[in-house]
């Protein structure tokens, strides 16, 4: 049996070993704390059952907590519950954090501190149980990222707007180019008929998603006649001024079935009793302050032109350009009439007559054909003026001019060359056709009854001279001279008759 003194050395050895272990643990903990305190991150070490085992001073500073608020022995649930109550994250986030901690899974969340600072927190399980929570102040980083995101969004928005502006500008340039092309063609028109053909072709090509008509006032101003139409097979031939809201109101009229608007009467005729167009516009055509016509355009759902930014706006611009073109052609025609027409009778004047004679002579010579020239003079017209006055004489001249325009000869050119003297160019007329037309005209004048101030004027007759190309001349002056000589022969023969020029020795194609 051992004595008590025999076991002392072993007990002392065991106590020394425990002390060494405690010293090493204390040393290791002190070293760990030194390392943790040297970190920029806040660190909290949790045991497997969720109890705080250690934390560094940075964690307390970052969490903006009193030193006494975080201590060894605090539970994870208590720590997170207090943060939730301070409003640093949501209840859903609290629930999720506790569930992930219990499952031993890593998770991440943010502390949104009352000072507006933001802590990004990562919780990771460690080998042997427990978790390490690492917190970093990411306020400036997140603000920078948010500012960058805003800047990027603003840059994208600016780029988008710049792209839209550029596309709009390109679209406007394409529209300007289209209108410029239309203007170039319209300005080259020599007649309204050509203008209407160009309008039809342009609208069909450039506005495939529309159908419409162009109407022009008749001379009587009581009706508008159809001038042209596109994508429309059932356009009315005429519309009355009071059948269109645009003409009645004196400005553009836009119909939209979804709004408070009413269908024009001239549009109703193209639809059944229970049908209504979706959308159309009527635009009065103005020329020098006067309404000369109407453009009606219906907008369809399909057929959009990619070169047109806004179909409705572009359509109105087209109408404005067409209106201007029509006004210009009408003005040009008026000026042309003023320079080539006799203001009393409406017949062509002497200047136009000479140009037309030269043109007809050149054309007829190229095909070796015939044309005739009639020279007409009202008999005893000076005496008539002296007895009944010049106003009565003017009425007689107008009546003779009217009879001249009634000659049934295609392309005939009737002119007043001066006073009571008239001339008629008859294309493709040989001597037989020419003398027949002379007799028809003489008889028509003789049978004319002229009403003046409630009574009939005395009978008026005319003498006519006839010359035929090339029988009676191959130059304008020769034909005019021969027709005048024949006219004087008719006067000598007693008036109210016609005579054919003597051309026995001249060229003939008869």
PyMOL commands that set and color helices and strands:
alter all, ss='L'
color gray80, all
select helices_A, chain A and resi 4-37+57-62+67-69+76-85+91-102+139-187+192-206+241-243+245-249+265-268+311-340+350-367+381-388+390-405+431-446+476-492
alter helices_A, ss='H'
color red, helices_A
select strands_A, chain A and resi 42-46+52-55+107-112+118-125+131-137+210-217+224-230+238-239+253-256+279-287+290-299+371-378+413-418+421-427+451-452+455-456+462-469+498-500
alter strands_A, ss='S'
color yellow, strands_A
deselect
rebuild
show_as cartoon
